[in-house]
Amino acid sequence: MIFSLGQLLLPLVDLLLVFSDQCKSGIWIMNPDKMNTRLEGPKIRTFDHIPPRLCFDKCIRRPRCHSYNYNRHILRCELNYKLKPVSVEHFQNEVGFVYVDVDHYRGDPIYDTCLGNPCKSGEVCESKKDGSVFCIRYQENEVHAEDCTKLNEYKHKSRIYTIFTSKSVEGLKVFCNMKNGGWTVIQRRIDGRENFKRTWVEYENGFGNLRHEFWLGNKYLDLLTSSGSYKLRVELVNSKGENFYAEYSYFKVYPANSYYSLEVNGYSGNAGHHMSSNIGCEFSTYDRGTAYCARHYGAWWHCDCSLSSALNSPYNKTLRWKSGYIKSDMMIQRTG
């Protein structure tokens, strides 16, 4: 990799600025463990527009925080969970970021200013302007992970979580099925209570109840599947209560300017490969795309009105996967 002169000088300038801040305090000296490097993985919390010393304090005062990433240019502070074990592939080259491991500073009163003022469980130590410290309650029970697959390393109960994709600073509530490595559920049909005859905009943004029936939203399918490689699993139940599944080793939904078109391949399972006619198709609703098909058979990746699969069809206990089913779950899992 070739860096410009400016890129090579940026870390040195950052380091001098950090040292300048440290010299003003007279006591605090901290050397980054890695320059132009960012640790990927679940985050405890992200702070924006805070100075480097405050970022250090935010981490060392939280028992669950073992390291942080800090970007001097945008003043972003990312508090990291400790990956087990931390290996080279967890680090990403990113100009402007420094990586700092705080564990070897713990127990030193120069760095750990709350050492003599332990807080109770559910509290975190903060500083006053006069230099004294106090404890406040805080809400940070969720791991900041990009999807349910990464979250599965820390959480094992299937329920609603908030995920933070790499391309968005805003959290997204999703239902995670934590069986077999962690799956992000993108669609569920159970009993027809939720109206799935929705507009293009509604399918784009998502709708429904994550605890019951819902569609996650096409823009989030694009956001997730553009951040890495994913596989798709479709679980189905027929009127006899028998379970079937179809799994695809590759699943991707393209952006809005491609009308959320579908790419899927690598079938396995016992439900049958019934998405072959949907490959490359644009998503359609009754008000956009292949509207005739969507109007009669539900919003889906319709190239024509083939009924091989149509799991968003009007609920009359005939959710289409070649034959009719009464329940469906669609979920995705990161593979790379």
Number of C-alpha atoms within 10 A of each C-alpha: 2 6 9 7 8 8 13 13 11 16 18 12 12 18 17 12 14 19 16 13 16 16 12 9 11 9 9 13 15 16 13 18 12 16 21 20 21 23 29 18 19 24 22 21 18 16 14 13 13 15 16 20 16 14 22 22 18 20 25 27 21 15 12 13 21 19 21 29 28 29 24 22 12 12 15 19 26 26 28 26 24 18 15 7 7 10 9 8 8 12 15 13 13 13 17 19 27 25 22 24 20 21 13 8 13 16 14 11 11 13 19 16 20 23 16 10 12 13 17 11 9 12 17 19 22 17 14 8 6 6 8 11 15 14 16 12 12 11 8 11 8 16 21 25 25 24 25 28 24 20 25 20 15 14 17 16 13 15 13 16 21 20 25 19 18 17 11 10 10 10 14 15 12 19 23 28 22 19 12 10 15 24 27 25 24 22 24 26 25 16 14 15 11 18 14 22 20 19 14 19 14 17 22 21 13 20 18 17 13 19 11 15 22 23 23 26 18 25 18 18 20 19 19 24 20 16 14 13 16 22 22 24 21 21 17 24 18 17 12 8 11 9 15 16 18 20 24 19 17 19 21 23 24 21 18 14 7 12 19 22 23 22 17 20 17 12 19 14 14 11 17 15 20 17 21 13 17 22 15 17 20 21 28 26 25 20 15 16 20 21 17 17 21 26 18 13 24 25 29 25 27 29 17 13 16 13 17 17 24 25 29 23 22 20 21 11 17 18 25 21 21 17 13 18 24 21 23 24 19 21 21 31 27 23 11 8
